[in-house]
Amino acid sequence: MQRKTLIKTLAATAVLALAPTWASAQSAPSAYPSRPIKIIVPAPPGGAIDVIARVIGDKLALSMGQPVVIDNRPGASNNLGTDVLAKSPPDGYTIGIVGGSHNINKFLFKNLGWDPEKSFEPIIYTHEVPLVFAIYPQIPAKTLPEFIAWMKANPDQAKVATSGRGSAQEMAAEMFRMASGANMLLVPYKGSAAAHPDLLAGRTALYIDTISAIQSQVKGGNVRAIAVSTRKRTASLPDVPTADEQGLKGYDANTNGGFLAPAGTPKPIVAKLNAEINAALKLPDVRTKLEGAGIDIQGGTPQDYAALIKSDLAKWGKVVKDAGIPLE
């Protein structure tokens, strides 16, 4: 009898010894966060994803009661910062925001070191940024069909600026080249700031740029907007028709993205971040800031974002293959 009592006592002691570990693991989401959160931005300050990270980061700091630090890690067509995110501890204290190149680079680079689906936990689809067909204003074209006709008549001047390898601007230009049938030369630049001077001077004829980067030049009359790249018109430039409306049926290109966590981040933490960011996206001041920058706000579940990533991978993989773009 005493032996049975001793065994029961020892068993109870073992359970109690394990209880703190089990309880800690189960209660981690409610205790999260207990220290600062870092948001990795794989791009320089000032771009769309940097703006979103800072606006949302400020709101997360208030709602979650911990500082939120923005860590810009530009370089290697956004691959540098994304690689750092993929290799960070999956504990919810390092998350990141990505743009359109996240679903493109898989098809352009041989040794990424990360996979756009397998290396991350989608948190939330935050944004879509329409692209604008902006042309040198001295070109005698007011519509997309007129511009295509001009390029075909002036092949030596049909130079199209892009934002470099892997950018949404490059992919949009490749899609345009294939859809229009025009013989054009794609000229890579290191981002919008580097590409704008040559477009404004007429050394390039077209730049398919993000609305957030080009809208001030459009509104100032320095370039002419003749089309937007998405299926629907954008509220920022409501009078500019889509490429699809003007005859390029099915044309749909944009730079989009959202927040990701390293693979293996606990689902309850992902769910908490999703809920907090969804709430922030609905705040009037957040909507004013982001929409004023030409950013179309999204939202939804982690599963919604995972489905978008899968769809985009299929789309951009086909574009890269059809365009014959080689791997680096």
DOZANU-402950 format. One record per residue (C-alpha): residue number from 1; x, y, z. Coordinates in Angstrom, 3 decimals. Layout:
! residues N
<r><seq>NUM</seq><x>X</x><y>Y</y><z>Z</z></r>
...
***
This chain:
! residues 328
<r><seq>1</seq><x>0.000</x><y>0.000</y><z>0.000</z></r>
<r><seq>2</seq><x>2.824</x><y>2.321</y><z>0.925</z></r>
<r><seq>3</seq><x>4.592</x><y>1.422</y><z>-2.335</z></r>
<r><seq>4</seq><x>1.518</x><y>2.435</y><z>-4.368</z></r>
<r><seq>5</seq><x>1.274</x><y>5.712</y><z>-2.498</z></r>
<r><seq>6</seq><x>4.958</x><y>6.415</y><z>-3.145</z></r>
<r><seq>7</seq><x>4.561</x><y>5.725</y><z>-6.872</z></r>
<r><seq>8</seq><x>1.545</x><y>8.050</y><z>-7.058</z></r>
<r><seq>9</seq><x>3.472</x><y>10.748</y><z>-5.234</z></r>
<r><seq>10</seq><x>6.469</x><y>10.444</y><z>-7.555</z></r>
<r><seq>11</seq><x>4.193</x><y>10.538</y><z>-10.621</z></r>
<r><seq>12</seq><x>2.423</x><y>13.641</y><z>-9.348</z></r>
<r><seq>13</seq><x>5.773</x><y>15.285</y><z>-8.653</z></r>
<r><seq>14</seq><x>6.935</x><y>14.537</y><z>-12.231</z></r>
<r><seq>15</seq><x>3.765</x><y>16.051</y><z>-13.656</z></r>
<r><seq>16</seq><x>4.199</x><y>19.180</y><z>-11.547</z></r>
<r><seq>17</seq><x>7.830</x><y>19.448</y><z>-12.626</z></r>
<r><seq>18</seq><x>6.761</x><y>19.409</y><z>-16.271</z></r>
<r><seq>19</seq><x>3.789</x><y>21.707</y><z>-15.744</z></r>
<r><seq>20</seq><x>5.638</x><y>25.056</y><z>-15.914</z></r>
<r><seq>21</seq><x>7.159</x><y>24.169</y><z>-19.302</z></r>
<r><seq>22</seq><x>3.819</x><y>23.026</y><z>-20.714</z></r>
<r><seq>23</seq><x>1.966</x><y>26.014</y><z>-19.247</z></r>
<r><seq>24</seq><x>4.597</x><y>28.415</y><z>-20.576</z></r>
<r><seq>25</seq><x>4.272</x><y>26.992</y><z>-24.084</z></r>
<r><seq>26</seq><x>0.479</x><y>27.163</y><z>-23.969</z></r>
<r><seq>27</seq><x>0.343</x><y>30.677</y><z>-22.532</z></r>
<r><seq>28</seq><x>3.038</x><y>32.158</y><z>-24.807</z></r>
<r><seq>29</seq><x>0.518</x><y>33.786</y><z>-27.187</z></r>
<r><seq>30</seq><x>-1.237</x><y>35.620</y><z>-24.350</z></r>
<r><seq>31</seq><x>2.125</x><y>36.791</y><z>-22.994</z></r>
<r><seq>32</seq><x>3.281</x><y>37.839</y><z>-26.466</z></r>
<r><seq>33</seq><x>4.883</x><y>40.262</y><z>-26.990</z></r>
<r><seq>34</seq><x>7.066</x><y>40.741</y><z>-23.929</z></r>
<r><seq>35</seq><x>9.895</x><y>42.587</y><z>-25.700</z></r>
<r><seq>36</seq><x>10.443</x><y>44.755</y><z>-28.818</z></r>
<r><seq>37</seq><x>9.416</x><y>43.506</y><z>-32.259</z></r>
<r><seq>38</seq><x>11.595</x><y>44.049</y><z>-35.320</z></r>
<r><seq>39</seq><x>10.188</x><y>44.527</y><z>-38.827</z></r>
<r><seq>40</seq><x>12.691</x><y>43.767</y><z>-41.585</z></r>
<r><seq>41</seq><x>12.188</x><y>45.851</y><z>-44.735</z></r>
<r><seq>42</seq><x>14.272</x><y>44.446</y><z>-47.625</z></r>
<r><seq>43</seq><x>14.340</x><y>47.840</y><z>-49.369</z></r>
<r><seq>44</seq><x>15.638</x><y>51.381</y><z>-48.729</z></r>
<r><seq>45</seq><x>13.621</x><y>53.937</y><z>-46.755</z></r>
<r><seq>46</seq><x>10.927</x><y>55.846</y><z>-48.649</z></r>
<r><seq>47</seq><x>9.419</x><y>53.121</y><z>-50.834</z></r>
<r><seq>48</seq><x>5.937</x><y>51.658</y><z>-50.511</z></r>
<r><seq>49</seq><x>6.821</x><y>48.750</y><z>-48.201</z></r>
<r><seq>50</seq><x>8.934</x><y>51.018</y><z>-45.992</z></r>
<r><seq>51</seq><x>6.048</x><y>53.483</y><z>-45.662</z></r>
<r><seq>52</seq><x>3.640</x><y>50.661</y><z>-44.761</z></r>
<r><seq>53</seq><x>6.073</x><y>49.155</y><z>-42.246</z></r>
<r><seq>54</seq><x>6.495</x><y>52.473</y><z>-40.452</z></r>
<r><seq>55</seq><x>2.806</x><y>53.376</y><z>-40.391</z></r>
<r><seq>56</seq><x>1.748</x><y>49.905</y><z>-39.205</z></r>
<r><seq>57</seq><x>4.735</x><y>49.638</y><z>-36.863</z></r>
<r><seq>58</seq><x>3.644</x><y>52.780</y><z>-35.011</z></r>
<r><seq>59</seq><x>0.158</x><y>51.327</y><z>-34.507</z></r>
<r><seq>60</seq><x>1.484</x><y>47.933</y><z>-33.370</z></r>
<r><seq>61</seq><x>3.682</x><y>49.628</y><z>-30.786</z></r>
<r><seq>62</seq><x>0.581</x><y>51.280</y><z>-29.312</z></r>
<r><seq>63</seq><x>-1.750</x><y>48.289</y><z>-29.466</z></r>
<r><seq>64</seq><x>0.753</x><y>45.639</y><z>-28.365</z></r>
<r><seq>65</seq><x>2.567</x><y>47.676</y><z>-25.769</z></r>
<r><seq>66</seq><x>6.102</x><y>47.085</y><z>-27.036</z></r>
<r><seq>67</seq><x>8.489</x><y>49.124</y><z>-29.223</z></r>
<r><seq>68</seq><x>8.543</x><y>48.212</y><z>-32.915</z></r>
<r><seq>69</seq><x>11.861</x><y>48.710</y><z>-34.693</z></r>
<r><seq>70</seq><x>12.167</x><y>49.099</y><z>-38.475</z></r>
<r><seq>71</seq><x>15.270</x><y>47.404</y><z>-39.896</z></r>
<r><seq>72</seq><x>15.955</x><y>48.352</y><z>-43.536</z></r>
<r><seq>73</seq><x>18.040</x><y>45.668</y><z>-45.283</z></r>
<r><seq>74</seq><x>18.167</x><y>46.641</y><z>-48.980</z></r>
<r><seq>75</seq><x>20.274</x><y>44.906</y><z>-51.587</z></r>
<r><seq>76</seq><x>20.418</x><y>42.087</y><z>-54.126</z></r>
<r><seq>77</seq><x>16.982</x><y>42.784</y><z>-55.640</z></r>
<r><seq>78</seq><x>15.434</x><y>42.654</y><z>-52.138</z></r>
<r><seq>79</seq><x>16.923</x><y>39.200</y><z>-51.566</z></r>
<r><seq>80</seq><x>19.322</x><y>40.285</y><z>-48.824</z></r>
<r><seq>81</seq><x>16.696</x><y>41.368</y><z>-46.306</z></r>
<r><seq>82</seq><x>14.380</x><y>38.516</y><z>-47.216</z></r>
<r><seq>83</seq><x>17.193</x><y>36.031</y><z>-46.544</z></r>
<r><seq>84</seq><x>17.786</x><y>37.580</y><z>-43.119</z></r>
<r><seq>85</seq><x>14.069</x><y>37.230</y><z>-42.345</z></r>
<r><seq>86</seq><x>13.969</x><y>33.591</y><z>-43.469</z></r>
<r><seq>87</seq><x>16.864</x><y>32.739</y><z>-41.136</z></r>
<r><seq>88</seq><x>15.560</x><y>34.644</y><z>-38.088</z></r>
<r><seq>89</seq><x>14.198</x><y>32.840</y><z>-35.008</z></r>
<r><seq>90</seq><x>10.534</x><y>31.851</y><z>-35.502</z></r>
<r><seq>91</seq><x>9.346</x><y>33.468</y><z>-32.285</z></r>
<r><seq>92</seq><x>7.280</x><y>36.426</y><z>-33.510</z></r>
<r><seq>93</seq><x>9.902</x><y>38.995</y><z>-32.544</z></r>
<r><seq>94</seq><x>11.296</x><y>39.303</y><z>-36.076</z></r>
<r><seq>95</seq><x>8.800</x><y>39.715</y><z>-38.883</z></r>
<r><seq>96</seq><x>9.089</x><y>41.344</y><z>-42.282</z></r>
<r><seq>97</seq><x>7.226</x><y>43.021</y><z>-45.084</z></r>
<r><seq>98</seq><x>7.805</x><y>42.174</y><z>-48.754</z></r>
<r><seq>99</seq><x>6.759</x><y>43.557</y><z>-52.112</z></r>
<r><seq>100</seq><x>6.225</x><y>42.182</y><z>-55.601</z></r>
<r><seq>101</seq><x>9.771</x><y>40.891</y><z>-56.065</z></r>
<r><seq>102</seq><x>9.149</x><y>38.264</y><z>-53.375</z></r>
<r><seq>103</seq><x>7.114</x><y>36.174</y><z>-55.818</z></r>
<r><seq>104</seq><x>9.347</x><y>36.894</y><z>-58.818</z></r>
<r><seq>105</seq><x>12.911</x><y>36.289</y><z>-57.643</z></r>
<r><seq>106</seq><x>12.429</x><y>32.534</y><z>-57.369</z></r>
<r><seq>107</seq><x>12.437</x><y>32.417</y><z>-61.174</z></r>
<r><seq>108</seq><x>15.379</x><y>34.781</y><z>-61.678</z></r>
<r><seq>109</seq><x>18.045</x><y>33.636</y><z>-59.216</z></r>
<r><seq>110</seq><x>19.525</x><y>30.163</y><z>-58.840</z></r>
<r><seq>111</seq><x>20.659</x><y>30.186</y><z>-55.220</z></r>
<r><seq>112</seq><x>18.277</x><y>32.285</y><z>-53.175</z></r>
<r><seq>113</seq><x>18.710</x><y>30.382</y><z>-49.940</z></r>
<r><seq>114</seq><x>14.987</x><y>30.690</y><z>-49.235</z></r>
<r><seq>115</seq><x>11.691</x><y>29.691</y><z>-50.816</z></r>
<r><seq>116</seq><x>8.799</x><y>32.200</y><z>-51.073</z></r>
<r><seq>117</seq><x>6.335</x><y>29.647</y><z>-49.672</z></r>
<r><seq>118</seq><x>8.293</x><y>27.128</y><z>-47.598</z></r>
<r><seq>119</seq><x>10.528</x><y>29.586</y><z>-45.733</z></r>
<r><seq>120</seq><x>7.780</x><y>31.806</y><z>-44.327</z></r>
<r><seq>121</seq><x>4.463</x><y>31.959</y><z>-42.501</z></r>
<r><seq>122</seq><x>2.131</x><y>34.450</y><z>-44.232</z></r>
<r><seq>123</seq><x>0.696</x><y>36.922</y><z>-41.722</z></r>
<r><seq>124</seq><x>-1.407</x><y>39.286</y><z>-43.802</z></r>
<r><seq>125</seq><x>-1.775</x><y>40.649</y><z>-47.327</z></r>
<r><seq>126</seq><x>-1.494</x><y>44.380</y><z>-46.737</z></r>
<r><seq>127</seq><x>-1.228</x><y>46.211</y><z>-50.039</z></r>
<r><seq>128</seq><x>-1.426</x><y>46.486</y><z>-53.769</z></r>
<r><seq>129</seq><x>0.314</x><y>49.321</y><z>-55.598</z></r>
<r><seq>130</seq><x>-0.893</x><y>49.883</y><z>-59.166</z></r>
<r><seq>131</seq><x>1.673</x><y>50.632</y><z>-61.837</z></r>
<r><seq>132</seq><x>1.316</x><y>53.588</y><z>-64.192</z></r>
<r><seq>133</seq><x>2.366</x><y>53.750</y><z>-67.841</z></r>
<r><seq>134</seq><x>4.141</x><y>57.127</y><z>-67.764</z></r>
<r><seq>135</seq><x>5.536</x><y>58.448</y><z>-71.051</z></r>
<r><seq>136</seq><x>7.714</x><y>61.399</y><z>-72.052</z></r>
<r><seq>137</seq><x>5.128</x><y>64.140</y><z>-72.675</z></r>
<r><seq>138</seq><x>6.573</x><y>65.267</y><z>-75.996</z></r>
<r><seq>139</seq><x>5.676</x><y>61.931</y><z>-77.581</z></r>
<r><seq>140</seq><x>2.536</x><y>62.453</y><z>-79.706</z></r>
<r><seq>141</seq><x>0.421</x><y>59.807</y><z>-77.996</z></r>
<r><seq>142</seq><x>-2.492</x><y>60.279</y><z>-75.637</z></r>
<r><seq>143</seq><x>-3.615</x><y>56.641</y><z>-75.351</z></r>
<r><seq>144</seq><x>-1.928</x><y>53.279</y><z>-75.012</z></r>
<r><seq>145</seq><x>-2.801</x><y>52.155</y><z>-78.574</z></r>
<r><seq>146</seq><x>-1.366</x><y>55.433</y><z>-79.935</z></r>
<r><seq>147</seq><x>1.822</x><y>54.894</y><z>-77.946</z></r>
<r><seq>148</seq><x>2.191</x><y>51.310</y><z>-79.206</z></r>
<r><seq>149</seq><x>1.784</x><y>52.587</y><z>-82.758</z></r>
<r><seq>150</seq><x>4.419</x><y>55.266</y><z>-82.099</z></r>
<r><seq>151</seq><x>6.891</x><y>52.681</y><z>-80.768</z></r>
<r><seq>152</seq><x>6.399</x><y>50.476</y><z>-83.810</z></r>
<r><seq>153</seq><x>7.002</x><y>53.469</y><z>-86.079</z></r>
<r><seq>154</seq><x>10.051</x><y>54.602</y><z>-84.057</z></r>
<r><seq>155</seq><x>11.851</x><y>51.443</y><z>-82.914</z></r>
<r><seq>156</seq><x>15.129</x><y>53.307</y><z>-82.352</z></r>
<r><seq>157</seq><x>13.402</x><y>55.485</y><z>-79.721</z></r>
<r><seq>158</seq><x>11.347</x><y>52.716</y><z>-78.091</z></r>
<r><seq>159</seq><x>13.330</x><y>52.596</y><z>-74.855</z></r>
<r><seq>160</seq><x>11.509</x><y>51.478</y><z>-71.707</z></r>
<r><seq>161</seq><x>12.969</x><y>52.124</y><z>-68.267</z></r>
<r><seq>162</seq><x>12.699</x><y>49.437</y><z>-65.578</z></r>
<r><seq>163</seq><x>13.706</x><y>49.283</y><z>-61.924</z></r>
<r><seq>164</seq><x>16.184</x><y>46.500</y><z>-62.429</z></r>
<r><seq>165</seq><x>16.196</x><y>42.746</y><z>-62.266</z></r>
<r><seq>166</seq><x>13.354</x><y>41.106</y><z>-60.420</z></r>
<r><seq>167</seq><x>11.314</x><y>44.267</y><z>-59.986</z></r>
<r><seq>168</seq><x>7.593</x><y>44.423</y><z>-60.664</z></r>
<r><seq>169</seq><x>8.390</x><y>47.218</y><z>-63.117</z></r>
<r><seq>170</seq><x>10.617</x><y>44.898</y><z>-65.140</z></r>
<r><seq>171</seq><x>7.989</x><y>42.149</y><z>-65.184</z></r>
<r><seq>172</seq><x>5.273</x><y>44.632</y><z>-66.183</z></r>
<r><seq>173</seq><x>7.471</x><y>45.866</y><z>-69.039</z></r>
<r><seq>174</seq><x>8.111</x><y>42.301</y><z>-70.202</z></r>
<r><seq>175</seq><x>4.379</x><y>41.600</y><z>-70.147</z></r>
<r><seq>176</seq><x>3.794</x><y>44.796</y><z>-72.126</z></r>
<r><seq>177</seq><x>6.469</x><y>43.893</y><z>-74.681</z></r>
<r><seq>178</seq><x>4.907</x><y>40.491</y><z>-75.309</z></r>
<r><seq>179</seq><x>1.315</x><y>41.772</y><z>-75.344</z></r>
<r><seq>180</seq><x>1.948</x><y>44.762</y><z>-77.607</z></r>
<r><seq>181</seq><x>4.249</x><y>43.090</y><z>-80.116</z></r>
<r><seq>182</seq><x>6.426</x><y>46.205</y><z>-80.174</z></r>
<r><seq>183</seq><x>10.188</x><y>45.912</y><z>-80.521</z></r>
<r><seq>184</seq><x>11.402</x><y>47.772</y><z>-77.427</z></r>
<r><seq>185</seq><x>14.633</x><y>48.003</y><z>-75.491</z></r>
<r><seq>186</seq><x>14.369</x><y>47.567</y><z>-71.723</z></r>
<r><seq>187</seq><x>16.805</x><y>49.807</y><z>-69.849</z></r>
<r><seq>188</seq><x>17.425</x><y>48.820</y><z>-66.187</z></r>
<r><seq>189</seq><x>17.907</x><y>51.430</y><z>-63.451</z></r>
<r><seq>190</seq><x>18.482</x><y>51.126</y><z>-59.716</z></r>
<r><seq>191</seq><x>15.006</x><y>52.228</y><z>-58.734</z></r>
<r><seq>192</seq><x>12.626</x><y>55.045</y><z>-59.540</z></r>
<r><seq>193</seq><x>14.870</x><y>57.874</y><z>-58.364</z></r>
<r><seq>194</seq><x>17.532</x><y>56.821</y><z>-60.871</z></r>
<r><seq>195</seq><x>15.064</x><y>56.247</y><z>-63.732</z></r>
<r><seq>196</seq><x>13.064</x><y>59.479</y><z>-63.519</z></r>
<r><seq>197</seq><x>15.708</x><y>61.938</y><z>-64.828</z></r>
<r><seq>198</seq><x>16.098</x><y>60.080</y><z>-68.148</z></r>
<r><seq>199</seq><x>12.321</x><y>59.811</y><z>-68.585</z></r>
<r><seq>200</seq><x>11.853</x><y>63.517</y><z>-67.851</z></r>
<r><seq>201</seq><x>14.581</x><y>64.339</y><z>-70.393</z></r>
<r><seq>202</seq><x>13.179</x><y>62.042</y><z>-73.078</z></r>
<r><seq>203</seq><x>16.135</x><y>59.674</y><z>-73.098</z></r>
<r><seq>204</seq><x>13.637</x><y>56.914</y><z>-72.377</z></r>
<r><seq>205</seq><x>10.099</x><y>56.886</y><z>-73.760</z></r>
<r><seq>206</seq><x>8.229</x><y>54.945</y><z>-71.064</z></r>
<r><seq>207</seq><x>8.498</x><y>53.929</y><z>-67.462</z></r>
<r><seq>208</seq><x>5.889</x><y>51.612</y><z>-65.916</z></r>
<r><seq>209</seq><x>6.307</x><y>52.830</y><z>-62.361</z></r>
<r><seq>210</seq><x>4.461</x><y>52.483</y><z>-59.073</z></r>
<r><seq>211</seq><x>1.799</x><y>55.113</y><z>-58.619</z></r>
<r><seq>212</seq><x>3.323</x><y>56.085</y><z>-55.278</z></r>
<r><seq>213</seq><x>6.632</x><y>56.947</y><z>-56.943</z></r>
<r><seq>214</seq><x>5.376</x><y>58.619</y><z>-60.148</z></r>
<r><seq>215</seq><x>2.139</x><y>60.377</y><z>-59.202</z></r>
<r><seq>216</seq><x>3.801</x><y>63.695</y><z>-58.284</z></r>
<r><seq>217</seq><x>5.431</x><y>63.803</y><z>-61.747</z></r>
<r><seq>218</seq><x>2.075</x><y>62.980</y><z>-63.357</z></r>
<r><seq>219</seq><x>0.217</x><y>65.666</y><z>-61.423</z></r>
<r><seq>220</seq><x>2.997</x><y>68.154</y><z>-62.161</z></r>
<r><seq>221</seq><x>2.682</x><y>67.535</y><z>-65.901</z></r>
<r><seq>222</seq><x>6.268</x><y>66.309</y><z>-66.210</z></r>
<r><seq>223</seq><x>5.136</x><y>62.946</y><z>-67.612</z></r>
<r><seq>224</seq><x>1.891</x><y>61.760</y><z>-69.197</z></r>
<r><seq>225</seq><x>-0.035</x><y>58.870</y><z>-67.656</z></r>
<r><seq>226</seq><x>-1.700</x><y>56.852</y><z>-70.416</z></r>
<r><seq>227</seq><x>-2.702</x><y>53.661</y><z>-68.581</z></r>
<r><seq>228</seq><x>-2.707</x><y>51.833</y><z>-65.265</z></r>
<r><seq>229</seq><x>-1.634</x><y>48.222</y><z>-65.019</z></r>
<r><seq>230</seq><x>-4.385</x><y>46.710</y><z>-62.871</z></r>
<r><seq>231</seq><x>-7.754</x><y>45.318</y><z>-63.973</z></r>
<r><seq>232</seq><x>-9.551</x><y>48.148</y><z>-62.175</z></r>
<r><seq>233</seq><x>-8.827</x><y>51.855</y><z>-62.271</z></r>
<r><seq>234</seq><x>-7.137</x><y>53.313</y><z>-59.235</z></r>
<r><seq>235</seq><x>-8.688</x><y>55.936</y><z>-56.970</z></r>
<r><seq>236</seq><x>-5.459</x><y>57.949</y><z>-57.087</z></r>
<r><seq>237</seq><x>-5.766</x><y>58.511</y><z>-60.860</z></r>
<r><seq>238</seq><x>-9.425</x><y>57.765</y><z>-61.621</z></r>
<r><seq>239</seq><x>-9.385</x><y>59.303</y><z>-65.102</z></r>
<r><seq>240</seq><x>-6.553</x><y>57.108</y><z>-66.375</z></r>
<r><seq>241</seq><x>-7.930</x><y>53.962</y><z>-68.087</z></r>
<r><seq>242</seq><x>-6.475</x><y>50.500</y><z>-67.586</z></r>
<r><seq>243</seq><x>-4.343</x><y>48.702</y><z>-70.148</z></r>
<r><seq>244</seq><x>-7.067</x><y>46.058</y><z>-70.342</z></r>
<r><seq>245</seq><x>-9.656</x><y>48.730</y><z>-71.234</z></r>
<r><seq>246</seq><x>-7.421</x><y>49.916</y><z>-74.063</z></r>
<r><seq>247</seq><x>-7.057</x><y>46.606</y><z>-75.829</z></r>
<r><seq>248</seq><x>-4.429</x><y>44.639</y><z>-73.904</z></r>
<r><seq>249</seq><x>-7.004</x><y>42.130</y><z>-72.702</z></r>
<r><seq>250</seq><x>-6.104</x><y>40.335</y><z>-69.519</z></r>
<r><seq>251</seq><x>-3.146</x><y>42.599</y><z>-68.766</z></r>
<r><seq>252</seq><x>-2.778</x><y>42.751</y><z>-64.985</z></r>
<r><seq>253</seq><x>0.436</x><y>43.701</y><z>-63.228</z></r>
<r><seq>254</seq><x>1.125</x><y>45.359</y><z>-59.919</z></r>
<r><seq>255</seq><x>3.449</x><y>45.233</y><z>-56.984</z></r>
<r><seq>256</seq><x>1.780</x><y>43.725</y><z>-53.964</z></r>
<r><seq>257</seq><x>2.771</x><y>42.145</y><z>-50.709</z></r>
<r><seq>258</seq><x>2.384</x><y>41.903</y><z>-47.006</z></r>
<r><seq>259</seq><x>3.831</x><y>40.760</y><z>-43.724</z></r>
<r><seq>260</seq><x>5.597</x><y>37.441</y><z>-43.256</z></r>
<r><seq>261</seq><x>7.160</x><y>35.588</y><z>-40.339</z></r>
<r><seq>262</seq><x>9.887</x><y>32.928</y><z>-40.485</z></r>
<r><seq>263</seq><x>8.585</x><y>29.397</y><z>-41.066</z></r>
<r><seq>264</seq><x>7.712</x><y>27.677</y><z>-37.829</z></r>
<r><seq>265</seq><x>6.399</x><y>30.767</y><z>-36.053</z></r>
<r><seq>266</seq><x>3.571</x><y>29.514</y><z>-33.770</z></r>
<r><seq>267</seq><x>0.123</x><y>29.828</y><z>-35.319</z></r>
<r><seq>268</seq><x>-1.345</x><y>31.694</y><z>-32.300</z></r>
<r><seq>269</seq><x>1.330</x><y>34.387</y><z>-32.675</z></r>
<r><seq>270</seq><x>0.654</x><y>34.647</y><z>-36.404</z></r>
<r><seq>271</seq><x>-3.068</x><y>34.947</y><z>-35.648</z></r>
<r><seq>272</seq><x>-2.447</x><y>37.704</y><z>-33.078</z></r>
<r><seq>273</seq><x>-0.292</x><y>39.696</y><z>-35.523</z></r>
<r><seq>274</seq><x>-2.904</x><y>39.208</y><z>-38.229</z></r>
<r><seq>275</seq><x>-5.651</x><y>40.553</y><z>-35.985</z></r>
<r><seq>276</seq><x>-3.593</x><y>43.548</y><z>-34.854</z></r>
<r><seq>277</seq><x>-2.538</x><y>44.533</y><z>-38.396</z></r>
<r><seq>278</seq><x>-6.063</x><y>44.044</y><z>-39.767</z></r>
<r><seq>279</seq><x>-7.304</x><y>46.426</y><z>-37.066</z></r>
<r><seq>280</seq><x>-4.585</x><y>48.958</y><z>-37.869</z></r>
<r><seq>281</seq><x>-5.425</x><y>48.906</y><z>-41.589</z></r>
<r><seq>282</seq><x>-8.986</x><y>49.991</y><z>-40.762</z></r>
<r><seq>283</seq><x>-7.948</x><y>53.098</y><z>-38.807</z></r>
<r><seq>284</seq><x>-8.875</x><y>56.349</y><z>-40.611</z></r>
<r><seq>285</seq><x>-5.433</x><y>57.951</y><z>-40.227</z></r>
<r><seq>286</seq><x>-3.711</x><y>54.824</y><z>-41.529</z></r>
<r><seq>287</seq><x>-6.006</x><y>54.708</y><z>-44.562</z></r>
<r><seq>288</seq><x>-5.408</x><y>58.415</y><z>-45.234</z></r>
<r><seq>289</seq><x>-1.618</x><y>58.048</y><z>-45.115</z></r>
<r><seq>290</seq><x>-1.404</x><y>54.904</y><z>-47.225</z></r>
<r><seq>291</seq><x>-4.037</x><y>55.806</y><z>-49.807</z></r>
<r><seq>292</seq><x>-2.444</x><y>59.256</y><z>-50.094</z></r>
<r><seq>293</seq><x>0.768</x><y>57.478</y><z>-51.098</z></r>
<r><seq>294</seq><x>-1.022</x><y>55.582</y><z>-53.878</z></r>
<r><seq>295</seq><x>-1.275</x><y>52.350</y><z>-51.892</z></r>
<r><seq>296</seq><x>-4.463</x><y>50.281</y><z>-52.180</z></r>
<r><seq>297</seq><x>-5.092</x><y>48.723</y><z>-48.756</z></r>
<r><seq>298</seq><x>-5.951</x><y>45.034</y><z>-48.546</z></r>
<r><seq>299</seq><x>-6.289</x><y>42.797</y><z>-45.451</z></r>
<r><seq>300</seq><x>-7.703</x><y>39.362</y><z>-44.685</z></r>
<r><seq>301</seq><x>-6.487</x><y>36.091</y><z>-43.231</z></r>
<r><seq>302</seq><x>-3.080</x><y>34.399</y><z>-43.403</z></r>
<r><seq>303</seq><x>-4.716</x><y>31.846</y><z>-45.710</z></r>
<r><seq>304</seq><x>-5.800</x><y>34.635</y><z>-48.080</z></r>
<r><seq>305</seq><x>-2.219</x><y>35.819</y><z>-48.354</z></r>
<r><seq>306</seq><x>-0.907</x><y>32.282</y><z>-48.859</z></r>
<r><seq>307</seq><x>-3.350</x><y>31.827</y><z>-51.758</z></r>
<r><seq>308</seq><x>-2.225</x><y>35.114</y><z>-53.338</z></r>
<r><seq>309</seq><x>1.434</x><y>34.096</y><z>-53.114</z></r>
<r><seq>310</seq><x>0.653</x><y>30.792</y><z>-54.833</z></r>
<r><seq>311</seq><x>-1.310</x><y>32.570</y><z>-57.585</z></r>
<r><seq>312</seq><x>1.404</x><y>35.154</y><z>-58.151</z></r>
<r><seq>313</seq><x>4.105</x><y>32.493</y><z>-58.357</z></r>
<r><seq>314</seq><x>2.166</x><y>30.792</y><z>-61.156</z></r>
<r><seq>315</seq><x>1.674</x><y>34.100</y><z>-63.003</z></r>
<r><seq>316</seq><x>5.226</x><y>35.410</y><z>-62.767</z></r>
<r><seq>317</seq><x>6.772</x><y>32.015</y><z>-63.458</z></r>
<r><seq>318</seq><x>4.909</x><y>31.943</y><z>-66.762</z></r>
<r><seq>319</seq><x>5.982</x><y>35.506</y><z>-67.625</z></r>
<r><seq>320</seq><x>9.646</x><y>34.740</y><z>-66.967</z></r>
<r><seq>321</seq><x>9.458</x><y>31.542</y><z>-69.007</z></r>
<r><seq>322</seq><x>7.585</x><y>33.112</y><z>-71.936</z></r>
<r><seq>323</seq><x>9.943</x><y>36.104</y><z>-71.985</z></r>
<r><seq>324</seq><x>12.977</x><y>33.807</y><z>-71.992</z></r>
<r><seq>325</seq><x>14.622</x><y>35.583</y><z>-69.061</z></r>
<r><seq>326</seq><x>17.667</x><y>33.555</y><z>-67.916</z></r>
<r><seq>327</seq><x>18.446</x><y>32.623</y><z>-64.335</z></r>
<r><seq>328</seq><x>21.348</x><y>34.365</y><z>-62.615</z></r>
***
